Amino acid sequence: MDNKTSGGKLGFFLWGLAFAFIVLRLAHIISWPWLWVLTPIWILIGLWVLFGIGMLIVMIVGFIDIHRRYKRAIKELNK
């Protein structure tokens, strides 16, 4: 399976599911609350938020490591 095409399958599925739920709700075929109808979109937003938090953590750890290396290099130059 190609990694380039497999990444968007979950998003495509969830957007399609949300579209189907919205159409069914507007056509009065289902009488679910809007919270449940829009759940696939909330899942996508949650996944993006988790991805963003993960990337932020990686960046913070990287900056801390760079700062430590910089301080260590300055100490060695001052010896």
C-alpha positions in Angstrom: 0.0 0.0 0.0 1.3 3.4 -1.0 1.9 5.7 2.1 1.0 8.8 0.0 -2.5 7.6 -0.7 -3.3 5.8 2.6 -3.0 8.9 4.8 -6.1 10.6 3.6 -8.4 7.6 3.7 -9.6 8.2 7.2 -10.3 11.8 6.6 -12.1 11.0 3.3 -14.2 8.4 5.1 -15.1 10.8 8.0 -16.0 13.7 5.7 -18.2 11.3 3.7 -19.8 10.0 6.8 -20.4 13.5 8.1 -21.9 14.5 4.7 -24.2 11.5 4.8 -25.3 12.2 8.4 -26.1 15.8 7.6 -28.1 14.9 4.5 -30.0 12.3 6.4 -30.7 14.7 9.3 -31.9 17.5 6.9 -34.1 15.0 5.1 -35.7 14.1 8.5 -34.7 10.4 8.0 -32.8 10.4 11.3 -33.7 12.5 14.3 -30.3 12.4 16.0 -29.1 15.5 17.9 -26.7 17.7 15.9 -23.9 16.8 18.3 -24.1 13.2 17.0 -24.6 14.2 13.4 -21.4 16.3 13.4 -19.3 13.7 15.4 -17.2 12.7 12.4 -16.1 16.4 12.0 -15.3 16.6 15.7 -13.2 13.5 15.4 -11.2 15.1 12.6 -10.7 18.3 14.6 -9.6 16.2 17.6 -7.1 14.3 15.5 -5.6 17.6 14.1 -5.4 19.0 17.6 -3.6 15.9 18.8 -1.2 16.1 15.9 -0.6 19.8 16.6 0.1 19.2 20.2 2.5 16.3 19.3 4.4 18.6 16.9 4.5 21.3 19.5 6.1 18.9 22.0 8.6 17.8 19.4 9.6 21.4 18.7 9.9 22.3 22.4 12.1 19.3 23.1 14.2 20.1 20.0 14.6 23.7 21.2 15.6 22.6 24.7 18.2 20.3 23.2 19.6 23.0 21.0 19.8 25.4 23.9 21.6 22.8 26.1 24.1 22.1 23.3 24.7 25.9 22.8 25.3 26.4 26.5 27.7 23.5 26.6 29.6 24.8 23.6 29.9 28.3 25.1 31.2 26.7 28.3 33.9 24.8 26.4 34.9 27.9 24.5 35.4 29.9 27.7 37.7 27.3 29.2 
